[in-house]
């Protein structure tokens, strides 16, 4: 927020942390969640994570399924908790969204 106040016309700060969400179509919903030792107790109590873990109606995302390079890289990071790959997209859906973590936390109470 401070960077934006100092440079209100700037649209990109290379050192800024953002939440990146990408959308693409699939024939069916696929879901993979990291469980157990990889997550701390606090993470397992997080309501967003709990909802993600308890989601139903999707097939398990096969470990052998080839993923785009950026998604494969994401699975190797310490912050990776899982992935939901959905079936189809509504008309006029944005295919990529960047969210400021402060804005996200302002809307989602953890």
DOGU-851786 format. One record per atom (N, C-alpha, C): residue in three letters; atom name; x, y, z. Coordinates in steps of 0.001 Angstrom, whole numbers. Layout:
<nodes>
+-----+------+---------+---------+---------+
| res | atom |      c1 |      c2 |      c3 |
+-----+------+---------+---------+---------+
| ala |   CA |       X |       Y |       Z |
...
+-----+------+---------+---------+---------+
</nodes>
This chain:
<nodes>
+-----+------+---------+---------+---------+
| res | atom |      c1 |      c2 |      c3 |
+-----+------+---------+---------+---------+
| unk |    N |     818 |   -1190 |       0 |
| unk |   CA |       0 |       0 |       0 |
| unk |    C |     864 |    1256 |       0 |
| unk |    N |    1972 |    1213 |     757 |
| unk |   CA |    2846 |    2377 |     835 |
| unk |    C |    3478 |    2673 |    -524 |
| unk |    N |    3869 |    1607 |   -1249 |
| unk |   CA |    4453 |    1803 |   -2583 |
| unk |    C |    3467 |    2503 |   -3502 |
| unk |    N |    2214 |    2081 |   -3468 |
| unk |   CA |    1187 |    2654 |   -4330 |
| unk |    C |     932 |    4113 |   -3975 |
| unk |    N |     974 |    4446 |   -2685 |
| unk |   CA |     787 |    5838 |   -2267 |
| unk |    C |    1920 |    6724 |   -2775 |
| unk |    N |    3161 |    6182 |   -2787 |
| unk |   CA |    4309 |    6938 |   -3267 |
| unk |    C |    4316 |    7073 |   -4785 |
| unk |    N |    3774 |    6075 |   -5479 |
| unk |   CA |    3768 |    6064 |   -6953 |
| unk |    C |    2394 |    5628 |   -7454 |
| unk |    N |    1372 |    6487 |   -7341 |
| unk |   CA |       0 |    6087 |   -7672 |
| unk |    C |    -222 |    5651 |   -9120 |
| unk |    N |     608 |    6087 |  -10038 |
| unk |   CA |     430 |    5709 |  -11441 |
| unk |    C |    1132 |    4417 |  -11821 |
| unk |    N |    1921 |    3851 |  -10922 |
| unk |   CA |    2698 |    2650 |  -11224 |
| unk |    C |    1786 |    1424 |  -11151 |
| unk |    N |    1859 |     577 |  -12176 |
| unk |   CA |    1003 |    -620 |  -12207 |
| unk |    C |    1753 |   -1901 |  -11877 |
| unk |    N |    3103 |   -1833 |  -11795 |
| unk |   CA |    3872 |   -3042 |  -11514 |
| unk |    C |    5066 |   -2703 |  -10632 |
| unk |    N |    5198 |   -3426 |   -9533 |
| unk |   CA |    6352 |   -3323 |   -8646 |
| unk |    C |    7014 |   -4696 |   -8626 |
| unk |    N |    8211 |   -4858 |   -9193 |
| unk |   CA |    8836 |   -6179 |   -9308 |
| unk |    C |    9014 |   -6908 |   -7978 |
| unk |    N |    9175 |   -6181 |   -6876 |
| unk |   CA |    9397 |   -6814 |   -5582 |
| unk |    C |    8091 |   -7102 |   -4824 |
| unk |    N |    6969 |   -6748 |   -5399 |
| unk |   CA |    5681 |   -6900 |   -4724 |
| unk |    C |    5223 |   -8364 |   -4692 |
| unk |    N |    4637 |   -8776 |   -3587 |
| unk |   CA |    4059 |  -10115 |   -3449 |
| unk |    C |    2585 |  -10038 |   -3819 |
| unk |    N |    2131 |  -10961 |   -4670 |
| unk |   CA |     724 |  -11005 |   -5060 |
| unk |    C |     221 |  -12444 |   -5014 |
| unk |    N |   -1087 |  -12593 |   -4957 |
| unk |   CA |   -1729 |  -13896 |   -5102 |
| unk |    C |   -2125 |  -14001 |   -6563 |
| unk |    N |   -1683 |  -15055 |   -7224 |
| unk |   CA |   -1966 |  -15236 |   -8647 |
| unk |    C |   -2966 |  -16364 |   -8813 |
| unk |    N |   -4055 |  -16077 |   -9523 |
| unk |   CA |   -5093 |  -17071 |   -9799 |
| unk |    C |   -5233 |  -17191 |  -11311 |
| unk |    N |   -5137 |  -18414 |  -11825 |
| unk |   CA |   -5278 |  -18660 |  -13262 |
| unk |    C |   -6448 |  -19594 |  -13501 |
| unk |    N |   -7162 |  -19365 |  -14609 |
| unk |   CA |   -8302 |  -20193 |  -14975 |
| unk |    C |   -8106 |  -20762 |  -16377 |
| unk |    N |   -8450 |  -22029 |  -16568 |
| unk |   CA |   -8426 |  -22676 |  -17877 |
| unk |    C |   -9494 |  -23772 |  -17868 |
| unk |    N |   -9993 |  -24143 |  -19033 |
| unk |   CA |  -11074 |  -25122 |  -19089 |
| unk |    C |  -10554 |  -26559 |  -19034 |
| unk |    N |  -11352 |  -27439 |  -18440 |
| unk |   CA |  -11107 |  -28876 |  -18381 |
| unk |    C |  -12433 |  -29587 |  -18612 |
| unk |    N |  -12363 |  -30857 |  -18986 |
| unk |   CA |  -13591 |  -31629 |  -19166 |
| unk |    C |  -14236 |  -31999 |  -17841 |
| unk |    N |  -13420 |  -32208 |  -16795 |
| unk |   CA |  -13963 |  -32535 |  -15482 |
| unk |    C |  -13140 |  -31843 |  -14401 |
| unk |    N |  -13709 |  -31724 |  -13234 |
| unk |   CA |  -13074 |  -31083 |  -12089 |
| unk |    C |  -12018 |  -32019 |  -11505 |
| unk |    N |  -10815 |  -31487 |  -11241 |
| unk |   CA |   -9724 |  -32255 |  -10634 |
| unk |    C |   -9240 |  -31526 |   -9389 |
| unk |    N |   -8840 |  -32279 |   -8371 |
| unk |   CA |   -8538 |  -31708 |   -7066 |
| unk |    C |   -7363 |  -32450 |   -6437 |
| unk |    N |   -6406 |  -31701 |   -5879 |
| unk |   CA |   -5290 |  -32313 |   -5141 |
| unk |    C |   -5010 |  -31436 |   -3927 |
| unk |    N |   -4811 |  -32066 |   -2781 |
| unk |   CA |   -4564 |  -31347 |   -1539 |
| unk |    C |   -3338 |  -31929 |    -850 |
| unk |    N |   -2494 |  -31054 |    -328 |
| unk |   CA |   -1380 |  -31484 |     503 |
| unk |    C |   -1929 |  -31680 |    1909 |
| unk |    N |   -1670 |  -32844 |    2480 |
| unk |   CA |   -2163 |  -33125 |    3831 |
| unk |    C |   -1011 |  -33618 |    4701 |
| unk |    N |   -1270 |  -33724 |    5977 |
| unk |   CA |    -299 |  -34331 |    6890 |
| unk |    C |     844 |  -33418 |    7261 |
| unk |    N |    2040 |  -34000 |    7309 |
| unk |   CA |    3234 |  -33336 |    7812 |
| unk |    C |    3551 |  -32015 |    7108 |
| unk |    N |    3172 |  -31911 |    5837 |
| unk |   CA |    3506 |  -30698 |    5082 |
| unk |    C |    2782 |  -29463 |    5618 |
| unk |    N |    1694 |  -29666 |    6341 |
| unk |   CA |     920 |  -28547 |    6874 |
| unk |    C |     991 |  -28533 |    8394 |
| unk |    N |    1138 |  -27348 |    8960 |
| unk |   CA |    1133 |  -27221 |   10408 |
| unk |    C |    -290 |  -27303 |   10946 |
| unk |    N |    -408 |  -27424 |   12247 |
| unk |   CA |   -1717 |  -27490 |   12917 |
| unk |    C |   -2533 |  -26239 |   12609 |
| unk |    N |   -1870 |  -25066 |   12629 |
| unk |   CA |   -2591 |  -23817 |   12352 |
| unk |    C |   -3211 |  -23839 |   10960 |
| unk |    N |   -2462 |  -24359 |    9999 |
| unk |   CA |   -2959 |  -24423 |    8623 |
| unk |    C |   -4187 |  -25318 |    8532 |
| unk |    N |   -4154 |  -26439 |    9225 |
| unk |   CA |   -5276 |  -27387 |    9163 |
| unk |    C |   -6529 |  -26824 |    9831 |
| unk |    N |   -6376 |  -25818 |   10695 |
| unk |   CA |   -7521 |  -25166 |   11334 |
| unk |    C |   -8017 |  -23967 |   10536 |
| unk |    N |   -7269 |  -23540 |    9547 |
| unk |   CA |   -7641 |  -22412 |    8701 |
| unk |    C |   -8941 |  -22749 |    7964 |
| unk |    N |  -10012 |  -21933 |    8099 |
| unk |   CA |  -11297 |  -22263 |    7467 |
| unk |    C |  -11238 |  -22353 |    5938 |
| unk |    N |  -10396 |  -21544 |    5303 |
| unk |   CA |  -10275 |  -21614 |    3844 |
| unk |    C |   -9664 |  -22961 |    3450 |
| unk |    N |   -8608 |  -23361 |    4146 |
| unk |   CA |   -7961 |  -24646 |    3870 |
| unk |    C |   -8919 |  -25803 |    4170 |
| unk |    N |   -9652 |  -25718 |    5294 |
| unk |   CA |  -10597 |  -26787 |    5648 |
| unk |    C |  -11663 |  -26950 |    4565 |
| unk |    N |  -12194 |  -25849 |    4051 |
| unk |   CA |  -13188 |  -25925 |    2972 |
| unk |    C |  -12589 |  -26558 |    1723 |
| unk |    N |  -11350 |  -26201 |    1416 |
| unk |   CA |  -10668 |  -26749 |     247 |
| unk |    C |  -10486 |  -28260 |     405 |
| unk |    N |  -10050 |  -28715 |    1574 |
| unk |   CA |   -9831 |  -30139 |    1831 |
| unk |    C |  -11140 |  -30920 |    1753 |
| unk |    N |  -12228 |  -30333 |    2259 |
| unk |   CA |  -13506 |  -31035 |    2346 |
| unk |    C |  -14342 |  -30946 |    1075 |
| unk |    N |  -13835 |  -30298 |      37 |
| unk |   CA |  -14567 |  -30160 |   -1218 |
| unk |    C |  -14854 |  -31539 |   -1818 |
| unk |    N |  -16052 |  -31699 |   -2364 |
| unk |   CA |  -16405 |  -32980 |   -2984 |
| unk |    C |  -16864 |  -32751 |   -4422 |
| unk |    N |  -17027 |  -33841 |   -5152 |
| unk |   CA |  -17529 |  -33762 |   -6512 |
| unk |    C |  -16455 |  -33708 |   -7584 |
| unk |    N |  -15202 |  -33755 |   -7184 |
| unk |   CA |  -14101 |  -33716 |   -8147 |
| unk |    C |  -13334 |  -35035 |   -8121 |
| unk |    N |  -12704 |  -35347 |   -9234 |
| unk |   CA |  -11823 |  -36502 |   -9293 |
| unk |    C |  -10470 |  -36097 |   -8708 |
| unk |    N |   -9751 |  -37083 |   -8168 |
| unk |   CA |   -8400 |  -36810 |   -7670 |
| unk |    C |   -7504 |  -36454 |   -8855 |
| unk |    N |   -6705 |  -35434 |   -8679 |
| unk |   CA |   -5754 |  -35022 |   -9710 |
| unk |    C |   -4613 |  -36031 |   -9711 |
| unk |    N |   -4459 |  -36817 |  -10783 |
| unk |   CA |   -3409 |  -37846 |  -10807 |
| unk |    C |   -2013 |  -37230 |  -10685 |
| unk |    N |   -1170 |  -37846 |   -9860 |
| unk |   CA |     203 |  -37364 |   -9686 |
| unk |    C |     953 |  -37363 |  -11013 |
| unk |    N |     639 |  -38315 |  -11895 |
| unk |   CA |    1356 |  -38447 |  -13167 |
| unk |    C |     844 |  -37494 |  -14249 |
| unk |    N |    -242 |  -36762 |  -13980 |
| unk |   CA |    -796 |  -35851 |  -14978 |
| unk |    C |     185 |  -34717 |  -15254 |
| unk |    N |     599 |  -34544 |  -16513 |
| unk |   CA |    1519 |  -33434 |  -16806 |
| unk |    C |     810 |  -32097 |  -16612 |
| unk |    N |    1487 |  -31185 |  -15930 |
| unk |   CA |     953 |  -29851 |  -15669 |
| unk |    C |    1803 |  -28822 |  -16389 |
| unk |    N |    1252 |  -27631 |  -16662 |
| unk |   CA |    2080 |  -26556 |  -17220 |
| unk |    C |    3270 |  -26279 |  -16290 |
| unk |    N |    4354 |  -25790 |  -16845 |
| unk |   CA |    5581 |  -25570 |  -16078 |
| unk |    C |    5361 |  -24729 |  -14828 |
| unk |    N |    4555 |  -23654 |  -14923 |
| unk |   CA |    4370 |  -22794 |  -13758 |
| unk |    C |    3612 |  -23504 |  -12644 |
| unk |    N |    2668 |  -24392 |  -12994 |
| unk |   CA |    1947 |  -25146 |  -11968 |
| unk |    C |    2843 |  -26214 |  -11352 |
| unk |    N |    3669 |  -26852 |  -12168 |
| unk |   CA |    4617 |  -27839 |  -11648 |
| unk |    C |    5567 |  -27167 |  -10659 |
| unk |    N |    6069 |  -25998 |  -11027 |
| unk |   CA |    6969 |  -25261 |  -10138 |
| unk |    C |    6257 |  -24895 |   -8833 |
| unk |    N |    4995 |  -24503 |   -8928 |
| unk |   CA |    4230 |  -24120 |   -7731 |
| unk |    C |    4109 |  -25282 |   -6748 |
| unk |    N |    3989 |  -26518 |   -7255 |
| unk |   CA |    3848 |  -27680 |   -6371 |
| unk |    C |    5119 |  -27960 |   -5579 |
| unk |    N |    6235 |  -27396 |   -5998 |
| unk |   CA |    7517 |  -27623 |   -5337 |
| unk |    C |    7837 |  -26554 |   -4290 |
| unk |    N |    6997 |  -25535 |   -4193 |
| unk |   CA |    7242 |  -24442 |   -3257 |
| unk |    C |    6675 |  -24763 |   -1884 |
| unk |    N |    7283 |  -24211 |    -864 |
| unk |   CA |    6857 |  -24455 |     509 |
| unk |    C |    5467 |  -23936 |     835 |
| unk |    N |    4942 |  -23023 |      20 |
| unk |   CA |    3615 |  -22462 |     268 |
| unk |    C |    2506 |  -23240 |    -430 |
| unk |    N |    2858 |  -24269 |   -1209 |
| unk |   CA |    1859 |  -25039 |   -1957 |
| unk |    C |     993 |  -25844 |    -998 |
| unk |    N |    -337 |  -25739 |   -1141 |
| unk |   CA |   -1272 |  -26478 |    -293 |
| unk |    C |   -2223 |  -27354 |   -1099 |
| unk |    N |   -2294 |  -27135 |   -2396 |
| unk |   CA |   -3182 |  -27945 |   -3210 |
| unk |    C |   -3578 |  -27197 |   -4468 |
| unk |    N |   -4423 |  -27859 |   -5240 |
| unk |   CA |   -4800 |  -27311 |   -6537 |
| unk |    C |   -6210 |  -27789 |   -6885 |
| unk |    N |   -7004 |  -26892 |   -7437 |
| unk |   CA |   -8332 |  -27226 |   -7945 |
| unk |    C |   -8350 |  -26841 |   -9408 |
| unk |    N |   -8579 |  -27815 |  -10261 |
| unk |   CA |   -8674 |  -27573 |  -11695 |
| unk |    C |  -10120 |  -27860 |  -12080 |
| unk |    N |  -10871 |  -26826 |  -12453 |
| unk |   CA |  -12303 |  -26954 |  -12673 |
| unk |    C |  -12690 |  -27258 |  -14103 |
| unk |    N |  -13929 |  -27707 |  -14268 |
| unk |   CA |  -14481 |  -28046 |  -15585 |
| unk |    C |  -15193 |  -26829 |  -16170 |
| unk |    N |  -14809 |  -26448 |  -17396 |
| unk |   CA |  -15483 |  -25359 |  -18096 |
| unk |    C |  -15263 |  -23999 |  -17458 |
| unk |    N |  -15685 |  -22950 |  -18153 |
| unk |   CA |  -15624 |  -21581 |  -17656 |
| unk |    C |  -16874 |  -20825 |  -18097 |
| unk |    N |  -17413 |  -19982 |  -17233 |
| unk |   CA |  -18521 |  -19134 |  -17673 |
| unk |    C |  -18050 |  -18154 |  -18750 |
| unk |    N |  -18972 |  -17689 |  -19562 |
| unk |   CA |  -18660 |  -16714 |  -20600 |
| unk |    C |  -18071 |  -15458 |  -19945 |
| unk |    N |  -17086 |  -14871 |  -20587 |
| unk |   CA |  -16439 |  -13637 |  -20156 |
| unk |    C |  -15663 |  -13765 |  -18845 |
| unk |    N |  -15203 |  -14964 |  -18513 |
| unk |   CA |  -14388 |  -15161 |  -17317 |
| unk |    C |  -12979 |  -14622 |  -17556 |
| unk |    N |  -12463 |  -13864 |  -16599 |
| unk |   CA |  -11063 |  -13451 |  -16666 |
| unk |    C |  -10221 |  -14704 |  -16507 |
| unk |    N |   -9148 |  -14843 |  -17292 |
| unk |   CA |   -8359 |  -16068 |  -17198 |
| unk |    C |   -7172 |  -15933 |  -16249 |
| unk |    N |   -6856 |  -14720 |  -15801 |
| unk |   CA |   -5811 |  -14542 |  -14807 |
| unk |    C |   -6145 |  -13327 |  -13963 |
| unk |    N |   -5951 |  -13473 |  -12645 |
| unk |   CA |   -6236 |  -12392 |  -11719 |
| unk |    C |   -5068 |  -12302 |  -10744 |
| unk |    N |   -4587 |  -11093 |  -10477 |
| unk |   CA |   -3577 |  -10859 |   -9459 |
| unk |    C |   -4230 |  -10102 |   -8316 |
| unk |    N |   -4021 |  -10585 |   -7096 |
| unk |   CA |   -4672 |  -10006 |   -5929 |
| unk |    C |   -3606 |   -9600 |   -4922 |
| unk |    N |   -3721 |   -8408 |   -4394 |
| unk |   CA |   -2837 |   -7958 |   -3325 |
| unk |    C |   -3205 |   -8746 |   -2068 |
| unk |    N |   -2231 |   -9402 |   -1418 |
| unk |   CA |   -2546 |  -10171 |    -209 |
| unk |    C |   -3257 |   -9350 |     863 |
| unk |    N |   -2927 |   -8070 |     989 |
| unk |   CA |   -3600 |   -7220 |    1983 |
| unk |    C |   -5082 |   -7074 |    1641 |
| unk |    N |   -5404 |   -6930 |     358 |
| unk |   CA |   -6811 |   -6841 |     -52 |
| unk |    C |   -7528 |   -8143 |     239 |
| unk |    N |   -6864 |   -9276 |     -62 |
| unk |   CA |   -7451 |  -10590 |     199 |
| unk |    C |   -7748 |  -10751 |    1678 |
| unk |    N |   -6767 |  -10437 |    2531 |
| unk |   CA |   -6954 |  -10585 |    3971 |
| unk |    C |   -7984 |   -9604 |    4517 |
| unk |    N |   -8180 |   -8475 |    3823 |
| unk |   CA |   -9225 |   -7547 |    4220 |
| unk |    C |  -10627 |   -8099 |    3986 |
| unk |    N |  -10757 |   -9005 |    3035 |
| unk |   CA |  -12051 |   -9606 |    2710 |
| unk |    C |  -12269 |  -10943 |    3394 |
| unk |    N |  -11202 |  -11720 |    3530 |
| unk |   CA |  -11286 |  -13062 |    4115 |
| unk |    C |  -10717 |  -13009 |    5520 |
| unk |    N |  -11551 |  -13203 |    6502 |
| unk |   CA |  -11101 |  -13174 |    7885 |
| unk |    C |  -10608 |  -14555 |    8295 |
| unk |    N |   -9311 |  -14667 |    8592 |
| unk |   CA |   -8716 |  -15945 |    9019 |
| unk |    C |   -8553 |  -15984 |   10511 |
+-----+------+---------+---------+---------+
</nodes>
